[in-house]
């Protein structure tokens, strides 16, 4: 059973990662490239002014390697998405084993929707995705707020679904809302090199692409779990 569970998680993660990468390359990546043009222009302007000073110094390492636009960038994005997809797929597989198994692919889609709410939608209310060149608060404080919000949302959803009593469901909703009563960390002065319209389109694209990823992961993991794990157990019985 362990082998079947691992295989189901890997297969589902791979399927979701490939779909996610395809959607990103069509919709999200072009917006990121547009955002990077504003960031590159600002850095070039800063370097130009620094080079004119009496103590000219370059703060940007021109030799620092990064994936080139095109197939190289797409491959690195795919590799990162594969790691993320398989990792989240194991989280869903653990829920199937320890809590409730899905009733096929559609049942897995419900878990996928929950994953979208926990890991993207709820934290994104306070810390929305940003384009390159956008001012941000200190990384550790943002990570702590994100983790707190994701954990509270997951706990609240589990409590809401596991307990039919109305007062426990009210408590579950309170747990979900509680992190948002603590303001998410933001810089003292918010600024962005990219125009507001581009930021809005990027946030919409990122939200839709993540919804597609989680829906794909839920459908694939639910179907793979029922076929490989549940079906395999029945065939051995």
Secondary structure, 3 states (H helix, E strand, C coil): CHHHHHHHHHHHHHHHHHHHHHHHHHHHHHHHHHHHHHHHHHHHHHHHHHHCCCCCCCCCCCCCCCCCCCHHHHHHHHHHHHHHHHHHHHHHHHHHHHCCCCCCHHHHHHHHHHHHHHHHHHHHHHCCCCCCCECCCCHHHHHHHHHHHHHHHHHHHHHHHHCCCHHHHHHHHHHHHHHHHCCCCCCCCCCECCCHHHHHHHHHHHHHHHHHHHHHHHHHHHHHHHHHHHHHHHHHC
